[in-house]
Amino acid sequence: MLLSPRRSGLALAAALALAGCAAPTARDASQASIERVRHVVVIFAENHSFDNLYGLFPGADGVANASAEQATQLDHDGQPLKELIVFGPNGKPDARFPRLPNRPFRIDAPPVSKTISEIVPSPIHAFFHNQEQINGGKNNLFAAMSTVGGWTMGHYDGSQFKLWQWAKEYTLADRFFMGAFGGSYLNHQYLICACAPQHADAPASMRAVLDADGRLTKKPGSPSANEGAVQVFSGGLGGQVTPDGLSVNTTQPPWQPSGVPPAEGGSLDAADPKGTASLGQPLPPQRARTIGDTLSAKGVSWAWYSGGWNVALADGRQPPAVKRQMIYTRNEGSPMFQPHHQPFNYYERFAPGTPDRAAHIKDGEDFERDIAAGTLPAVSFYKPAGRYTQHPSYTDIKSGDEHMAALLTKLRASPQWKDMLIVLTYDENGGYWDHVSPPAGSGWGDRLGPGTRIPALIVGPNVKRGFVDHTSYDTGSILKFITRRFGLEPLPGVREKNGDLSAALQ
């Protein structure tokens, strides 16, 4: 005889009581979902805000939800800009672009009409600039605090992206924020340690020059944003280091591959500690605790895979007089390798010649081979080569979209797919506007961030299908998930109030 739903529920409760067991809680269910995941893969792309790529995604909090205050950009004096002007490298209006109304606009539609296969300008994306652009959550100083002016307000119809289709099939998180203010360098560091590196002995030339309010000092006579791009005193090399010694803007690693070549007559494995006039000193070797340390302490396998690592390492180890062909170059055949996107190469534990470097830092070709063979470690970080990261100014969106979508297809065909969780996200917003206020002020934020909202796709067989996740996350949520799944020692910089991605699981 079949029991009614009510009677069957009573029978279950009675059975649990007789067995001395409590009914499962939501936490138990969440933990069970997390424990189904045995392989975590993190793919880290570059430099786009959520609105810039997914602002038209159905069901997401997109461009149309921006308030008038968020959408209308202000000049430095607090008055609305007369129009949006795109500035060129000289800080003057760029005649290649039309003047536009002061509101968000489509990059891939008239009158701008740039396709996703074209290389477009790269707005400044730096620590202090990002804080001013956010303007307490109003998000209305993006154009005024940018090197390219109104270009920051552009967005695409992302339905033409291959990754958009993956977002439709699995989960798109529309409350995922970059962990730290600013650029790629600091947000890669945040991905592995939820911290900022230390550079206590940085010379004055590398330090930011701030006013009494902690903002970048404007140059005398700096023009209105109606006339020219922002000009600020940020230190001779762009304000790489805060006045009290936190390394927050792009600084080179102490070992090859690095933008700083080896010293004349010195070790070819190391960057010249004196640095260069344009790049400053390389960062001293770091000792902070990273997710790699906590994974290794528990015996959990992991690797950082980087596209172009092997050829860039060989390129960096050439004598200093030899011109680099793979590092920061657009030469034919170059991966456009970006040394400041390699966070573990800044840490003493992963110095050249150490067992940990050999065990955990691998090439992008190793990643694709391990996917096919079903031999990925429990935790994999993958950094595409520069030409596939979608970073404006040196690559396009289409190349990276196709590359990462192909990787997702390979991962889904992998023998390890059945227990895999993939997080495909972006290091930071690339200086592009987004209308959603970061959750600072709710007790979540701190000195480092979180910064502007970025896209995040969560993919896997145990992920909710066709779902838009409105949970508040930041880059540290990836660390939080890994820590919870594998029972690791928590990293102190991970914010207590951010989610751990479990809301995206079935």
LOKE-160654 format. One record per residue (C-alpha): chain; x, y, z; residue number from 1; residue in three letters. Coordinates in steps of 0.05 Angstrom, whole numbers, plus 5000, padded with zeros to 4 digits. Layout:
ATOM   kette      x      y      z    nr   rest
ATOM       A      X      Y      Z   NUM    ALA
...
% end
This chain:
ATOM   kette      x      y      z    nr   rest
ATOM       A   5000   5000   5000     1    MET
ATOM       A   5026   5069   4982     2    LEU
ATOM       A   5030   5120   5038     3    LEU
ATOM       A   5004   5191   5028     4    SER
ATOM       A   5059   5246   5026     5    PRO
ATOM       A   5037   5267   5096     6    ARG
ATOM       A   5040   5196   5124     7    ARG
ATOM       A   5106   5181   5090     8    SER
ATOM       A   5136   5245   5119     9    GLY
ATOM       A   5112   5224   5189    10    LEU
ATOM       A   5140   5155   5179    11    ALA
ATOM       A   5208   5184   5159    12    LEU
ATOM       A   5208   5230   5220    13    ALA
ATOM       A   5191   5172   5265    14    ALA
ATOM       A   5246   5129   5235    15    ALA
ATOM       A   5297   5185   5245    16    LEU
ATOM       A   5275   5193   5317    17    ALA
ATOM       A   5280   5119   5330    18    LEU
ATOM       A   5349   5119   5300    19    ALA
ATOM       A   5370   5177   5344    20    GLY
ATOM       A   5385   5220   5282    21    CYS
ATOM       A   5367   5292   5267    22    ALA
ATOM       A   5336   5311   5201    23    ALA
ATOM       A   5388   5336   5151    24    PRO
ATOM       A   5398   5412   5152    25    THR
ATOM       A   5410   5460   5095    26    ALA
ATOM       A   5483   5461   5116    27    ARG
ATOM       A   5486   5385   5110    28    ASP
ATOM       A   5456   5388   5041    29    ALA
ATOM       A   5505   5442   5020    30    SER
ATOM       A   5564   5402   5047    31    GLN
ATOM       A   5540   5340   5010    32    ALA
ATOM       A   5538   5380   4945    33    SER
ATOM       A   5607   5407   4957    34    ILE
ATOM       A   5636   5338   4972    35    GLU
ATOM       A   5612   5312   4905    36    ARG
ATOM       A   5665   5357   4875    37    VAL
ATOM       A   5732   5323   4871    38    ARG
ATOM       A   5766   5367   4819    39    HIS
ATOM       A   5764   5443   4818    40    VAL
ATOM       A   5787   5481   4756    41    VAL
ATOM       A   5796   5557   4756    42    VAL
ATOM       A   5804   5593   4689    43    ILE
ATOM       A   5826   5665   4698    44    PHE
ATOM       A   5812   5712   4639    45    ALA
ATOM       A   5826   5787   4635    46    GLU
ATOM       A   5798   5856   4642    47    ASN
ATOM       A   5723   5861   4632    48    HIS
ATOM       A   5667   5883   4677    49    SER
ATOM       A   5602   5844   4682    50    PHE
ATOM       A   5562   5898   4646    51    ASP
ATOM       A   5615   5903   4592    52    ASN
ATOM       A   5605   5830   4571    53    LEU
ATOM       A   5541   5804   4604    54    TYR
ATOM       A   5502   5868   4616    55    GLY
ATOM       A   5447   5843   4567    56    LEU
ATOM       A   5443   5772   4595    57    PHE
ATOM       A   5370   5750   4607    58    PRO
ATOM       A   5353   5747   4681    59    GLY
ATOM       A   5417   5781   4704    60    ALA
ATOM       A   5423   5849   4737    61    ASP
ATOM       A   5447   5884   4675    62    GLY
ATOM       A   5456   5952   4643    63    VAL
ATOM       A   5381   5966   4640    64    ALA
ATOM       A   5378   5966   4716    65    ASN
ATOM       A   5428   6022   4724    66    ALA
ATOM       A   5401   6083   4759    67    SER
ATOM       A   5407   6152   4728    68    ALA
ATOM       A   5460   6169   4780    69    GLU
ATOM       A   5501   6107   4762    70    GLN
ATOM       A   5494   6116   4687    71    ALA
ATOM       A   5509   6190   4684    72    THR
ATOM       A   5584   6204   4689    73    GLN
ATOM       A   5610   6265   4726    74    LEU
ATOM       A   5668   6311   4713    75    ASP
ATOM       A   5720   6323   4767    76    HIS
ATOM       A   5679   6382   4793    77    ASP
ATOM       A   5618   6338   4805    78    GLY
ATOM       A   5579   6363   4745    79    GLN
ATOM       A   5552   6316   4691    80    PRO
ATOM       A   5597   6309   4630    81    LEU
ATOM       A   5569   6344   4568    82    LYS
ATOM       A   5582   6281   4527    83    GLU
ATOM       A   5627   6220   4526    84    LEU
ATOM       A   5692   6231   4491    85    ILE
ATOM       A   5742   6176   4476    86    VAL
ATOM       A   5814   6199   4488    87    PHE
ATOM       A   5875   6172   4452    88    GLY
ATOM       A   5946   6158   4479    89    PRO
ATOM       A   5961   6232   4479    90    ASN
ATOM       A   5903   6246   4526    91    GLY
ATOM       A   5866   6286   4472    92    LYS
ATOM       A   5801   6268   4436    93    PRO
ATOM       A   5811   6208   4389    94    ASP
ATOM       A   5783   6225   4321    95    ALA
ATOM       A   5771   6151   4306    96    ARG
ATOM       A   5712   6150   4354    97    PHE
ATOM       A   5648   6191   4353    98    PRO
ATOM       A   5626   6234   4411    99    ARG
ATOM       A   5569   6200   4448   100    LEU
ATOM       A   5513   6218   4496   101    PRO
ATOM       A   5531   6213   4569   102    ASN
ATOM       A   5503   6143   4582   103    ARG
ATOM       A   5523   6070   4570   104    PRO
ATOM       A   5531   6051   4497   105    PHE
ATOM       A   5539   5990   4452   106    ARG
ATOM       A   5610   5980   4427   107    ILE
ATOM       A   5587   5931   4373   108    ASP
ATOM       A   5530   5975   4345   109    ALA
ATOM       A   5527   6041   4309   110    PRO
ATOM       A   5556   6092   4314   111    PRO
ATOM       A   5617   6057   4344   112    VAL
ATOM       A   5608   5989   4310   113    SER
ATOM       A   5670   5952   4334   114    LYS
ATOM       A   5667   5877   4326   115    THR
ATOM       A   5692   5826   4377   116    ILE
ATOM       A   5749   5808   4331   117    SER
ATOM       A   5778   5879   4334   118    GLU
ATOM       A   5828   5904   4384   119    ILE
ATOM       A   5800   5963   4423   120    VAL
ATOM       A   5828   6014   4473   121    PRO
ATOM       A   5847   5992   4543   122    SER
ATOM       A   5822   6037   4600   123    PRO
ATOM       A   5870   6047   4658   124    ILE
ATOM       A   5857   5996   4712   125    HIS
ATOM       A   5896   6013   4774   126    ALA
ATOM       A   5887   6010   4849   127    PHE
ATOM       A   5874   6083   4867   128    PHE
ATOM       A   5838   6099   4802   129    HIS
ATOM       A   5788   6043   4813   130    ASN
ATOM       A   5770   6068   4883   131    GLN
ATOM       A   5756   6138   4856   132    GLU
ATOM       A   5716   6111   4797   133    GLN
ATOM       A   5670   6072   4844   134    ILE
ATOM       A   5659   6137   4883   135    ASN
ATOM       A   5628   6106   4944   136    GLY
ATOM       A   5584   6059   4902   137    GLY
ATOM       A   5556   6112   4855   138    LYS
ATOM       A   5601   6087   4799   139    ASN
ATOM       A   5598   6155   4765   140    ASN
ATOM       A   5671   6175   4759   141    LEU
ATOM       A   5693   6120   4711   142    PHE
ATOM       A   5701   6167   4651   143    ALA
ATOM       A   5733   6224   4691   144    ALA
ATOM       A   5785   6178   4723   145    MET
ATOM       A   5804   6142   4659   146    SER
ATOM       A   5859   6149   4607   147    THR
ATOM       A   5808   6136   4552   148    VAL
ATOM       A   5750   6178   4578   149    GLY
ATOM       A   5681   6156   4556   150    GLY
ATOM       A   5704   6090   4526   151    TRP
ATOM       A   5696   6060   4596   152    THR
ATOM       A   5620   6063   4587   153    MET
ATOM       A   5617   6014   4529   154    GLY
ATOM       A   5588   5944   4529   155    HIS
ATOM       A   5575   5887   4480   156    TYR
ATOM       A   5516   5844   4461   157    ASP
ATOM       A   5547   5781   4489   158    GLY
ATOM       A   5497   5733   4456   159    SER
ATOM       A   5549   5727   4401   160    GLN
ATOM       A   5600   5696   4449   161    PHE
ATOM       A   5610   5621   4454   162    LYS
ATOM       A   5619   5630   4529   163    LEU
ATOM       A   5550   5662   4533   164    TRP
ATOM       A   5520   5595   4512   165    GLN
ATOM       A   5557   5560   4569   166    TRP
ATOM       A   5530   5613   4617   167    ALA
ATOM       A   5459   5599   4592   168    LYS
ATOM       A   5469   5524   4601   169    GLU
ATOM       A   5500   5526   4670   170    TYR
ATOM       A   5506   5583   4722   171    THR
ATOM       A   5524   5656   4713   172    LEU
ATOM       A   5539   5694   4777   173    ALA
ATOM       A   5517   5766   4772   174    ASP
ATOM       A   5543   5789   4841   175    ARG
ATOM       A   5616   5768   4833   176    PHE
ATOM       A   5666   5824   4848   177    PHE
ATOM       A   5740   5829   4836   178    MET
ATOM       A   5775   5815   4902   179    GLY
ATOM       A   5819   5877   4902   180    ALA
ATOM       A   5815   5946   4873   181    PHE
ATOM       A   5855   5959   4810   182    GLY
ATOM       A   5891   5915   4761   183    GLY
ATOM       A   5913   5846   4741   184    SER
ATOM       A   5976   5843   4784   185    TYR
ATOM       A   5941   5852   4851   186    LEU
ATOM       A   5881   5810   4833   187    ASN
ATOM       A   5925   5751   4814   188    HIS
ATOM       A   5958   5758   4881   189    GLN
ATOM       A   5890   5761   4914   190    TYR
ATOM       A   5870   5697   4878   191    LEU
ATOM       A   5924   5657   4913   192    ILE
ATOM       A   5932   5692   4980   193    CYS
ATOM       A   5875   5742   4991   194    ALA
ATOM       A   5929   5792   5007   195    CYS
ATOM       A   5973   5847   4978   196    ALA
ATOM       A   6048   5834   4972   197    PRO
ATOM       A   6096   5872   5015   198    GLN
ATOM       A   6150   5919   4987   199    HIS
ATOM       A   6172   5956   5049   200    ALA
ATOM       A   6238   5980   5019   201    ASP
ATOM       A   6210   6005   4953   202    ALA
ATOM       A   6244   6069   4929   203    PRO
ATOM       A   6206   6135   4929   204    ALA
ATOM       A   6200   6131   4853   205    SER
ATOM       A   6154   6071   4859   206    MET
ATOM       A   6108   6099   4913   207    ARG
ATOM       A   6041   6132   4902   208    ALA
ATOM       A   6033   6206   4916   209    VAL
ATOM       A   5967   6217   4952   210    LEU
ATOM       A   5930   6278   4977   211    ASP
ATOM       A   5902   6288   5047   212    ALA
ATOM       A   5841   6246   5030   213    ASP
ATOM       A   5883   6187   5006   214    GLY
ATOM       A   5869   6200   4933   215    ARG
ATOM       A   5917   6209   4875   216    LEU
ATOM       A   5942   6281   4871   217    THR
ATOM       A   5917   6315   4808   218    LYS
ATOM       A   5969   6352   4766   219    LYS
ATOM       A   5961   6428   4766   220    PRO
ATOM       A   5921   6448   4706   221    GLY
ATOM       A   5893   6378   4695   222    SER
ATOM       A   5838   6387   4644   223    PRO
ATOM       A   5764   6376   4652   224    SER
ATOM       A   5742   6307   4630   225    ALA
ATOM       A   5703   6344   4576   226    ASN
ATOM       A   5770   6364   4546   227    GLU
ATOM       A   5823   6312   4561   228    GLY
ATOM       A   5842   6249   4599   229    ALA
ATOM       A   5856   6251   4674   230    VAL
ATOM       A   5927   6270   4694   231    GLN
ATOM       A   5950   6252   4764   232    VAL
ATOM       A   6012   6248   4806   233    PHE
ATOM       A   6016   6174   4822   234    SER
ATOM       A   6091   6165   4832   235    GLY
ATOM       A   6143   6164   4777   236    GLY
ATOM       A   6126   6093   4757   237    LEU
ATOM       A   6050   6094   4766   238    GLY
ATOM       A   6043   6086   4841   239    GLY
ATOM       A   6063   6014   4846   240    GLN
ATOM       A   6070   6017   4922   241    VAL
ATOM       A   6027   6050   4975   242    THR
ATOM       A   6062   6100   5021   243    PRO
ATOM       A   6064   6046   5075   244    ASP
ATOM       A   6094   5991   5031   245    GLY
ATOM       A   6038   5950   5001   246    LEU
ATOM       A   6052   5930   4929   247    SER
ATOM       A   5986   5945   4892   248    VAL
ATOM       A   6002   5961   4820   249    ASN
ATOM       A   6041   5922   4768   250    THR
ATOM       A   6109   5901   4793   251    THR
ATOM       A   6154   5849   4762   252    GLN
ATOM       A   6171   5781   4792   253    PRO
ATOM       A   6240   5768   4822   254    PRO
ATOM       A   6252   5708   4777   255    TRP
ATOM       A   6246   5691   4704   256    GLN
ATOM       A   6202   5697   4666   257    PRO
ATOM       A   6201   5770   4685   258    SER
ATOM       A   6196   5837   4649   259    GLY
ATOM       A   6262   5853   4682   260    VAL
ATOM       A   6320   5816   4648   261    PRO
ATOM       A   6376   5782   4687   262    PRO
ATOM       A   6433   5824   4713   263    ALA
ATOM       A   6496   5828   4672   264    GLU
ATOM       A   6538   5770   4697   265    GLY
ATOM       A   6485   5748   4746   266    GLY
ATOM       A   6440   5686   4750   267    SER
ATOM       A   6398   5676   4688   268    LEU
ATOM       A   6342   5650   4733   269    ASP
ATOM       A   6334   5717   4768   270    ALA
ATOM       A   6311   5786   4749   271    ALA
ATOM       A   6361   5842   4759   272    ASP
ATOM       A   6346   5867   4830   273    PRO
ATOM       A   6362   5938   4808   274    LYS
ATOM       A   6303   5935   4759   275    GLY
ATOM       A   6295   5981   4700   276    THR
ATOM       A   6277   6054   4692   277    ALA
ATOM       A   6209   6037   4662   278    SER
ATOM       A   6189   5978   4707   279    LEU
ATOM       A   6222   5994   4773   280    GLY
ATOM       A   6251   5942   4819   281    GLN
ATOM       A   6224   5872   4818   282    PRO
ATOM       A   6184   5852   4879   283    LEU
ATOM       A   6226   5820   4935   284    PRO
ATOM       A   6210   5745   4944   285    PRO
ATOM       A   6146   5738   4984   286    GLN
ATOM       A   6132   5692   5043   287    ARG
ATOM       A   6057   5701   5057   288    ALA
ATOM       A   6015   5638   5062   289    ARG
ATOM       A   5980   5620   4997   290    THR
ATOM       A   5927   5571   4976   291    ILE
ATOM       A   5984   5529   4949   292    GLY
ATOM       A   6013   5524   5019   293    ASP
ATOM       A   5948   5503   5051   294    THR
ATOM       A   5933   5452   4996   295    LEU
ATOM       A   6003   5422   5003   296    SER
ATOM       A   5997   5420   5079   297    ALA
ATOM       A   5937   5374   5071   298    LYS
ATOM       A   5968   5332   5016   299    GLY
ATOM       A   5918   5357   4964   300    VAL
ATOM       A   5946   5356   4893   301    SER
ATOM       A   5946   5422   4855   302    TRP
ATOM       A   5979   5459   4798   303    ALA
ATOM       A   5983   5528   4766   304    TRP
ATOM       A   5982   5519   4690   305    TYR
ATOM       A   6002   5578   4646   306    SER
ATOM       A   5998   5585   4571   307    GLY
ATOM       A   6066   5600   4542   308    GLY
ATOM       A   6104   5587   4607   309    TRP
ATOM       A   6159   5544   4577   310    ASN
ATOM       A   6176   5589   4518   311    VAL
ATOM       A   6172   5651   4562   312    ALA
ATOM       A   6219   5619   4613   313    LEU
ATOM       A   6270   5604   4559   314    ALA
ATOM       A   6261   5675   4532   315    ASP
ATOM       A   6271   5706   4601   316    GLY
ATOM       A   6334   5666   4615   317    ARG
ATOM       A   6372   5697   4557   318    GLN
ATOM       A   6429   5746   4571   319    PRO
ATOM       A   6403   5816   4584   320    PRO
ATOM       A   6429   5844   4518   321    ALA
ATOM       A   6385   5796   4479   322    VAL
ATOM       A   6317   5826   4459   323    LYS
ATOM       A   6257   5787   4486   324    ARG
ATOM       A   6214   5753   4435   325    GLN
ATOM       A   6159   5721   4478   326    MET
ATOM       A   6152   5766   4539   327    ILE
ATOM       A   6108   5828   4530   328    TYR
ATOM       A   6115   5824   4454   329    THR
ATOM       A   6066   5818   4397   330    ARG
ATOM       A   6115   5783   4351   331    ASN
ATOM       A   6089   5731   4303   332    GLU
ATOM       A   6085   5666   4343   333    GLY
ATOM       A   6091   5701   4411   334    SER
ATOM       A   6041   5681   4465   335    PRO
ATOM       A   6044   5754   4489   336    MET
ATOM       A   6066   5725   4556   337    PHE
ATOM       A   6051   5771   4616   338    GLN
ATOM       A   6098   5757   4674   339    PRO
ATOM       A   6057   5797   4724   340    HIS
ATOM       A   6000   5747   4714   341    HIS
ATOM       A   6041   5692   4747   342    GLN
ATOM       A   6030   5701   4822   343    PRO
ATOM       A   6068   5640   4848   344    PHE
ATOM       A   6131   5665   4812   345    ASN
ATOM       A   6135   5719   4865   346    TYR
ATOM       A   6141   5671   4924   347    TYR
ATOM       A   6204   5644   4957   348    GLU
ATOM       A   6174   5575   4963   349    ARG
ATOM       A   6169   5570   4887   350    PHE
ATOM       A   6238   5599   4870   351    ALA
ATOM       A   6277   5567   4813   352    PRO
ATOM       A   6307   5500   4833   353    GLY
ATOM       A   6257   5486   4889   354    THR
ATOM       A   6216   5421   4889   355    PRO
ATOM       A   6152   5461   4895   356    ASP
ATOM       A   6165   5499   4831   357    ARG
ATOM       A   6177   5436   4793   358    ALA
ATOM       A   6116   5402   4822   359    ALA
ATOM       A   6065   5457   4817   360    HIS
ATOM       A   6081   5508   4761   361    ILE
ATOM       A   6067   5479   4693   362    LYS
ATOM       A   6056   5499   4620   363    ASP
ATOM       A   5989   5507   4586   364    GLY
ATOM       A   6004   5447   4541   365    GLU
ATOM       A   6009   5405   4605   366    ASP
ATOM       A   5939   5428   4622   367    PHE
ATOM       A   5909   5404   4557   368    GLU
ATOM       A   5946   5338   4561   369    ARG
ATOM       A   5923   5326   4632   370    ASP
ATOM       A   5851   5342   4613   371    ILE
ATOM       A   5852   5290   4559   372    ALA
ATOM       A   5887   5238   4601   373    ALA
ATOM       A   5842   5249   4662   374    GLY
ATOM       A   5903   5266   4705   375    THR
ATOM       A   5887   5336   4729   376    LEU
ATOM       A   5903   5347   4802   377    PRO
ATOM       A   5849   5361   4853   378    ALA
ATOM       A   5857   5436   4842   379    VAL
ATOM       A   5879   5467   4776   380    SER
ATOM       A   5889   5541   4761   381    PHE
ATOM       A   5895   5557   4687   382    TYR
ATOM       A   5921   5623   4660   383    LYS
ATOM       A   5913   5631   4585   384    PRO
ATOM       A   5970   5659   4545   385    ALA
ATOM       A   5963   5734   4535   386    GLY
ATOM       A   5934   5728   4465   387    ARG
ATOM       A   5876   5688   4492   388    TYR
ATOM       A   5859   5727   4555   389    THR
ATOM       A   5812   5778   4521   390    GLN
ATOM       A   5854   5835   4549   391    HIS
ATOM       A   5839   5900   4510   392    PRO
ATOM       A   5896   5934   4472   393    SER
ATOM       A   5937   5872   4456   394    TYR
ATOM       A   5884   5820   4439   395    THR
ATOM       A   5811   5815   4419   396    ASP
ATOM       A   5751   5784   4453   397    ILE
ATOM       A   5736   5731   4399   398    LYS
ATOM       A   5803   5695   4404   399    SER
ATOM       A   5797   5685   4479   400    GLY
ATOM       A   5724   5667   4475   401    ASP
ATOM       A   5738   5612   4425   402    GLU
ATOM       A   5798   5587   4464   403    HIS
ATOM       A   5763   5583   4531   404    MET
ATOM       A   5699   5553   4502   405    ALA
ATOM       A   5742   5499   4469   406    ALA
ATOM       A   5774   5485   4536   407    LEU
ATOM       A   5706   5477   4569   408    LEU
ATOM       A   5687   5427   4514   409    THR
ATOM       A   5751   5388   4528   410    LYS
ATOM       A   5738   5389   4603   411    LEU
ATOM       A   5667   5364   4593   412    ARG
ATOM       A   5696   5306   4552   413    ALA
ATOM       A   5748   5290   4605   414    SER
ATOM       A   5744   5226   4647   415    PRO
ATOM       A   5744   5272   4708   416    GLN
ATOM       A   5683   5312   4687   417    TRP
ATOM       A   5634   5273   4730   418    LYS
ATOM       A   5661   5305   4795   419    ASP
ATOM       A   5688   5371   4767   420    MET
ATOM       A   5672   5443   4784   421    LEU
ATOM       A   5697   5497   4736   422    ILE
ATOM       A   5699   5571   4754   423    VAL
ATOM       A   5714   5615   4694   424    LEU
ATOM       A   5722   5687   4716   425    THR
ATOM       A   5761   5750   4703   426    TYR
ATOM       A   5818   5780   4743   427    ASP
ATOM       A   5788   5850   4743   428    GLU
ATOM       A   5744   5898   4704   429    ASN
ATOM       A   5797   5927   4659   430    GLY
ATOM       A   5775   5998   4677   431    GLY
ATOM       A   5706   5986   4647   432    TYR
ATOM       A   5644   6014   4681   433    TRP
ATOM       A   5594   5970   4718   434    ASP
ATOM       A   5531   5996   4751   435    HIS
ATOM       A   5527   5950   4812   436    VAL
ATOM       A   5559   5977   4876   437    SER
ATOM       A   5612   5934   4909   438    PRO
ATOM       A   5588   5910   4978   439    PRO
ATOM       A   5637   5952   5017   440    ALA
ATOM       A   5602   5987   5073   441    GLY
ATOM       A   5562   5926   5092   442    SER
ATOM       A   5619   5901   5135   443    GLY
ATOM       A   5647   5861   5077   444    TRP
ATOM       A   5697   5910   5048   445    GLY
ATOM       A   5767   5926   5072   446    ASP
ATOM       A   5827   5966   5049   447    ARG
ATOM       A   5840   5923   4988   448    LEU
ATOM       A   5769   5916   4961   449    GLY
ATOM       A   5725   5887   4936   450    PRO
ATOM       A   5727   5926   4871   451    GLY
ATOM       A   5682   5927   4810   452    THR
ATOM       A   5635   5870   4789   453    ARG
ATOM       A   5663   5820   4739   454    ILE
ATOM       A   5634   5760   4701   455    PRO
ATOM       A   5637   5690   4732   456    ALA
ATOM       A   5613   5626   4699   457    LEU
ATOM       A   5605   5565   4743   458    ILE
ATOM       A   5603   5500   4703   459    VAL
ATOM       A   5600   5426   4720   460    GLY
ATOM       A   5554   5366   4724   461    PRO
ATOM       A   5532   5384   4794   462    ASN
ATOM       A   5519   5458   4778   463    VAL
ATOM       A   5449   5486   4772   464    LYS
ATOM       A   5427   5490   4700   465    ARG
ATOM       A   5403   5554   4667   466    GLY
ATOM       A   5413   5592   4732   467    PHE
ATOM       A   5432   5663   4749   468    VAL
ATOM       A   5463   5664   4818   469    ASP
ATOM       A   5452   5729   4856   470    HIS
ATOM       A   5495   5710   4916   471    THR
ATOM       A   5550   5760   4934   472    SER
ATOM       A   5618   5732   4916   473    TYR
ATOM       A   5688   5759   4903   474    ASP
ATOM       A   5753   5728   4880   475    THR
ATOM       A   5764   5702   4950   476    GLY
ATOM       A   5701   5659   4943   477    SER
ATOM       A   5743   5612   4901   478    ILE
ATOM       A   5791   5604   4958   479    LEU
ATOM       A   5733   5596   5006   480    LYS
ATOM       A   5704   5539   4965   481    PHE
ATOM       A   5770   5503   4958   482    ILE
ATOM       A   5784   5512   5033   483    THR
ATOM       A   5716   5484   5053   484    ARG
ATOM       A   5718   5427   5003   485    ARG
ATOM       A   5786   5401   5024   486    PHE
ATOM       A   5785   5420   5097   487    GLY
ATOM       A   5843   5469   5092   488    LEU
ATOM       A   5869   5522   5141   489    GLU
ATOM       A   5831   5586   5122   490    PRO
ATOM       A   5871   5644   5094   491    LEU
ATOM       A   5862   5705   5138   492    PRO
ATOM       A   5847   5753   5081   493    GLY
ATOM       A   5786   5717   5056   494    VAL
ATOM       A   5725   5759   5073   495    ARG
ATOM       A   5677   5728   5122   496    GLU
ATOM       A   5613   5752   5089   497    LYS
ATOM       A   5627   5730   5018   498    ASN
ATOM       A   5594   5666   4991   499    GLY
ATOM       A   5632   5602   4977   500    ASP
ATOM       A   5599   5584   4910   501    LEU
ATOM       A   5557   5529   4941   502    SER
ATOM       A   5493   5565   4922   503    ALA
ATOM       A   5508   5548   4849   504    ALA
ATOM       A   5508   5473   4863   505    LEU
ATOM       A   5448   5428   4855   506    GLN
% end
